[in-house]
Amino acid sequence: MKLVALAVLILTVACATAGHNYDPAQVKKVKPGMTRAQVVQIIGAEPTDVEVEGDQTHLIWAHASATMGSTTSKAATVTLNKAGVVVGEPTFE
C-alpha cells in the first residue's frame, strides 16, 4: 500500500501544467478592430496575464506543461489600444 501511495505521489509531482490552455487556431481568428470582450469570447478564456505599456494593453495567453522528460509551452499576445480595441495581428511564442 505504501508503495502504491509513493508511486502516485511521484507521478503527481512529475506532471504539471500552468496557465490557460488555448487553441492557437482560435487566436488566429482575432482581427484588428475587435474589442477585448470579442477576443475573450473567441479564445474561450480570460488572459493569463495583462501588461500595460503606455497607451497599449497586452493580453497574454500562456500555457506550459511538463512531464518526466518533456516540457511544452506556448504563448500568444493580443495588443489593445487605449480605446480597448485590437491593433495589429496576434503574436505567438
Z-matrix of the N, CA and C atoms (Angstrom, degrees):
N
C 1 1.446
C 2 1.536 1 110.87
N 3 1.327 2 116.62 1 -42.75
C 4 1.461 3 119.82 2 178.70
C 5 1.520 4 111.05 3 -64.07
N 6 1.320 5 117.17 4 -35.76
C 7 1.453 6 121.39 5 179.20
C 8 1.526 7 110.80 6 -65.17
N 9 1.322 8 117.92 7 -40.20
C 10 1.466 9 122.13 8 178.16
C 11 1.528 10 109.84 9 -64.91
N 12 1.322 11 116.92 10 -44.77
C 13 1.468 12 120.81 11 178.85
C 14 1.527 13 110.66 12 -61.79
N 15 1.307 14 117.59 13 -40.09
C 16 1.466 15 121.75 14 178.28
C 17 1.527 16 110.65 15 -65.03
N 18 1.320 17 117.66 16 -42.19
C 19 1.461 18 121.47 17 178.86
C 20 1.527 19 111.08 18 -63.23
N 21 1.323 20 117.18 19 -42.35
C 22 1.468 21 120.84 20 177.79
C 23 1.517 22 110.23 21 -63.43
N 24 1.313 23 117.93 22 -42.07
C 25 1.461 24 121.75 23 178.60
C 26 1.524 25 111.07 24 -62.22
N 27 1.307 26 117.60 25 -44.47
C 28 1.468 27 121.41 26 180.00
C 29 1.524 28 110.13 27 -63.07
N 30 1.331 29 118.03 28 -44.55
C 31 1.465 30 120.86 29 179.44
C 32 1.519 31 111.65 30 -64.75
N 33 1.318 32 117.00 31 -37.61
C 34 1.466 33 120.82 32 178.96
C 35 1.522 34 110.70 33 -66.11
N 36 1.300 35 117.73 34 -43.83
C 37 1.456 36 122.18 35 -179.57
C 38 1.529 37 110.58 36 -69.68
N 39 1.325 38 117.59 37 -33.25
C 40 1.454 39 122.04 38 -175.04
C 41 1.532 40 112.80 39 -76.57
N 42 1.323 41 119.15 40 -13.44
C 43 1.462 42 122.64 41 -179.17
C 44 1.527 43 108.92 42 -119.78
N 45 1.329 44 116.15 43 129.84
C 46 1.460 45 118.91 44 -179.08
C 47 1.523 46 109.92 45 -148.62
N 48 1.336 47 115.50 46 150.79
C 49 1.462 48 121.10 47 173.36
C 50 1.522 49 107.97 48 -135.47
N 51 1.326 50 115.01 49 154.70
C 52 1.466 51 120.40 50 178.05
C 53 1.519 52 108.74 51 -146.25
N 54 1.322 53 115.66 52 146.94
C 55 1.459 54 121.44 53 177.62
C 56 1.519 55 112.44 54 85.75
N 57 1.323 56 115.48 55 -174.19
C 58 1.467 57 122.43 56 179.42
C 59 1.523 58 108.86 57 -97.07
N 60 1.319 59 116.10 58 123.83
C 61 1.450 60 118.01 59 174.54
C 62 1.529 61 107.41 60 -74.67
N 63 1.295 62 117.03 61 135.23
C 64 1.463 63 121.54 62 -177.65
C 65 1.516 64 109.15 63 -141.18
N 66 1.312 65 115.53 64 162.82
C 67 1.462 66 121.58 65 179.97
C 68 1.529 67 108.70 66 -98.27
N 69 1.330 68 118.45 67 114.70
C 70 1.469 69 120.43 68 179.01
C 71 1.533 70 113.02 69 -55.79
N 72 1.324 71 117.52 70 -29.56
C 73 1.477 72 120.33 71 178.06
C 74 1.528 73 110.64 72 -63.27
N 75 1.319 74 117.00 73 -34.26
C 76 1.469 75 120.21 74 177.31
C 77 1.528 76 110.26 75 -69.47
N 78 1.328 77 117.27 76 -40.09
C 79 1.466 78 121.03 77 179.85
C 80 1.532 79 109.82 78 -62.34
N 81 1.321 80 116.26 79 -36.41
C 82 1.470 81 120.03 80 -179.75
C 83 1.531 82 112.25 81 -64.83
N 84 1.328 83 117.79 82 -15.87
C 85 1.471 84 121.99 83 177.62
C 86 1.529 85 112.24 84 -79.65
N 87 1.345 86 116.71 85 -12.30
C 88 1.468 87 121.14 86 179.65
C 89 1.527 88 108.58 87 -71.42
N 90 1.318 89 115.84 88 130.66
C 91 1.466 90 121.73 89 -177.00
C 92 1.526 91 110.66 90 -128.13
N 93 1.340 92 116.84 91 153.76
C 94 1.467 93 120.31 92 176.43
C 95 1.529 94 110.73 93 -54.94
N 96 1.330 95 114.56 94 142.22
C 97 1.462 96 120.80 95 179.60
C 98 1.522 97 113.77 96 98.08
N 99 1.331 98 117.85 97 -14.04
C 100 1.466 99 120.94 98 178.70
C 101 1.521 100 110.18 99 -75.21
N 102 1.327 101 115.74 100 154.25
C 103 1.462 102 121.38 101 176.64
C 104 1.524 103 109.80 102 -89.30
N 105 1.329 104 115.29 103 166.71
C 106 1.472 105 120.19 104 177.26
C 107 1.525 106 110.05 105 -57.87
N 108 1.324 107 117.52 106 -43.47
C 109 1.463 108 120.69 107 -179.47
C 110 1.528 109 111.34 108 -59.93
N 111 1.318 110 117.45 109 -40.69
C 112 1.463 111 120.89 110 178.14
C 113 1.529 112 110.87 111 -64.78
N 114 1.321 113 116.19 112 -40.82
C 115 1.468 114 121.10 113 179.83
C 116 1.527 115 110.23 114 -62.42
N 117 1.327 116 116.45 115 -48.65
C 118 1.465 117 120.65 116 -178.93
C 119 1.528 118 110.19 117 -62.29
N 120 1.322 119 116.98 118 -38.82
C 121 1.461 120 120.27 119 178.67
C 122 1.534 121 110.80 120 -63.25
N 123 1.324 122 116.93 121 -43.98
C 124 1.469 123 120.79 122 -179.88
C 125 1.528 124 111.48 123 -65.10
N 126 1.325 125 117.03 124 -44.86
C 127 1.466 126 120.66 125 -176.28
C 128 1.526 127 111.14 126 -76.11
N 129 1.327 128 116.50 127 -30.98
C 130 1.459 129 120.13 128 175.99
C 131 1.512 130 115.33 129 91.65
N 132 1.322 131 117.86 130 7.99
C 133 1.464 132 121.57 131 179.24
C 134 1.522 133 109.49 132 -159.16
N 135 1.322 134 115.18 133 151.59
C 136 1.459 135 120.29 134 173.64
C 137 1.535 136 108.08 135 -66.69
N 138 1.336 137 117.69 136 154.39
C 139 1.467 138 119.02 137 178.86
C 140 1.527 139 111.33 138 -63.73
N 141 1.316 140 114.43 139 152.33
C 142 1.460 141 121.63 140 176.69
C 143 1.526 142 110.41 141 -70.65
N 144 1.333 143 116.01 142 -33.74
C 145 1.461 144 121.74 143 -177.10
C 146 1.526 145 108.92 144 -148.73
N 147 1.325 146 116.30 145 153.33
C 148 1.464 147 122.73 146 176.40
C 149 1.526 148 107.23 147 -131.71
N 150 1.332 149 115.88 148 126.45
C 151 1.464 150 121.06 149 178.44
C 152 1.519 151 109.16 150 -121.45
N 153 1.327 152 116.42 151 131.23
C 154 1.460 153 121.81 152 178.13
C 155 1.514 154 108.16 153 -104.40
N 156 1.331 155 115.04 154 129.26
C 157 1.465 156 121.59 155 -179.10
C 158 1.523 157 107.60 156 -135.92
N 159 1.326 158 116.47 157 100.48
C 160 1.466 159 120.43 158 -177.24
C 161 1.518 160 110.14 159 63.14
N 162 1.332 161 116.86 160 -125.35
C 163 1.462 162 122.24 161 179.98
C 164 1.523 163 113.26 162 -88.71
N 165 1.322 164 117.25 163 4.40
C 166 1.458 165 120.51 164 -177.90
C 167 1.526 166 111.82 165 -112.55
N 168 1.318 167 114.43 166 146.83
C 169 1.458 168 121.71 167 174.87
C 170 1.513 169 107.68 168 -119.48
N 171 1.326 170 116.20 169 128.15
C 172 1.456 171 121.79 170 -179.84
C 173 1.533 172 108.70 171 -104.24
N 174 1.321 173 115.89 172 118.38
C 175 1.458 174 121.92 173 175.84
C 176 1.523 175 106.64 174 -94.46
N 177 1.330 176 116.41 175 126.14
C 178 1.465 177 120.54 176 -173.31
C 179 1.525 178 109.72 177 -122.62
N 180 1.325 179 114.45 178 126.59
C 181 1.455 180 121.43 179 172.23
C 182 1.512 181 106.37 180 -108.72
N 183 1.328 182 116.95 181 125.51
C 184 1.462 183 120.78 182 -178.63
C 185 1.517 184 109.26 183 -136.23
N 186 1.311 185 115.57 184 145.18
C 187 1.460 186 121.03 185 177.44
C 188 1.520 187 108.72 186 -146.37
N 189 1.310 188 115.56 187 137.51
C 190 1.470 189 121.16 188 176.48
C 191 1.519 190 108.33 189 -139.15
N 192 1.308 191 114.90 190 144.81
C 193 1.464 192 119.72 191 174.82
C 194 1.517 193 108.45 192 -139.70
N 195 1.312 194 113.95 193 147.97
C 196 1.459 195 119.68 194 -179.41
C 197 1.518 196 109.12 195 -139.60
N 198 1.296 197 114.67 196 136.59
C 199 1.452 198 122.12 197 171.30
C 200 1.515 199 106.20 198 -130.63
N 201 1.279 200 116.43 199 173.78
C 202 1.463 201 118.97 200 -178.84
C 203 1.525 202 109.30 201 -58.14
N 204 1.332 203 116.96 202 113.36
C 205 1.450 204 122.10 203 176.33
C 206 1.514 205 116.01 204 86.58
N 207 1.337 206 118.49 205 1.06
C 208 1.458 207 119.82 206 -177.42
C 209 1.524 208 110.82 207 -145.24
N 210 1.322 209 115.57 208 134.08
C 211 1.460 210 121.00 209 176.70
C 212 1.527 211 108.46 210 -134.19
N 213 1.329 212 116.73 211 134.48
C 214 1.463 213 121.41 212 175.32
C 215 1.516 214 108.91 213 -130.51
N 216 1.322 215 115.50 214 147.77
C 217 1.458 216 119.35 215 177.00
C 218 1.523 217 109.35 216 -150.87
N 219 1.312 218 115.04 217 154.70
C 220 1.456 219 121.03 218 176.65
C 221 1.520 220 107.37 219 -152.62
N 222 1.338 221 115.27 220 152.72
C 223 1.460 222 120.69 221 178.07
C 224 1.527 223 108.86 222 -149.76
N 225 1.307 224 114.99 223 145.13
C 226 1.461 225 121.63 224 176.65
C 227 1.518 226 107.91 225 -134.58
N 228 1.330 227 116.01 226 142.00
C 229 1.456 228 121.39 227 179.89
C 230 1.521 229 109.60 228 -126.18
N 231 1.332 230 114.97 229 134.10
C 232 1.463 231 122.60 230 174.57
C 233 1.522 232 106.31 231 -119.81
N 234 1.330 233 116.93 232 130.01
C 235 1.465 234 120.96 233 -177.10
C 236 1.520 235 110.71 234 -105.91
N 237 1.343 236 115.11 235 132.64
C 238 1.458 237 122.93 236 177.67
C 239 1.527 238 109.56 237 -111.49
N 240 1.336 239 116.94 238 148.42
C 241 1.458 240 120.09 239 173.10
C 242 1.527 241 109.14 240 -84.80
N 243 1.344 242 117.07 241 -176.69
C 244 1.473 243 119.04 242 -175.71
C 245 1.524 244 112.43 243 -67.28
N 246 1.332 245 117.53 244 -17.24
C 247 1.467 246 121.18 245 175.94
C 248 1.531 247 111.63 246 -83.65
N 249 1.347 248 117.49 247 -4.04
C 250 1.455 249 121.46 248 178.79
C 251 1.512 250 113.93 249 82.88
N 252 1.326 251 116.02 250 25.92
C 253 1.456 252 122.27 251 -177.90
C 254 1.534 253 109.29 252 -113.92
N 255 1.331 254 116.30 253 139.78
C 256 1.468 255 121.80 254 179.43
C 257 1.527 256 110.68 255 -61.30
N 258 1.338 257 113.47 256 132.74
C 259 1.478 258 119.88 257 172.37
C 260 1.530 259 107.19 258 -120.35
N 261 1.295 260 117.44 259 132.82
C 262 1.459 261 121.49 260 179.21
C 263 1.519 262 112.36 261 75.16
N 264 1.311 263 114.45 262 -178.06
C 265 1.470 264 122.19 263 179.69
C 266 1.535 265 108.76 264 -93.57
N 267 1.333 266 117.35 265 154.30
C 268 1.463 267 119.73 266 175.27
C 269 1.528 268 111.05 267 -60.48
N 270 1.313 269 116.41 268 152.31
C 271 1.462 270 121.09 269 175.16
C 272 1.523 271 109.10 270 -114.78
N 273 1.334 272 115.75 271 151.64
C 274 1.460 273 121.44 272 -177.04
C 275 1.520 274 110.34 273 -126.05
N 276 1.327 275 115.59 274 146.41
C 277 1.468 276 121.49 275 174.17
C 278 1.497 277 108.57 276 -123.08
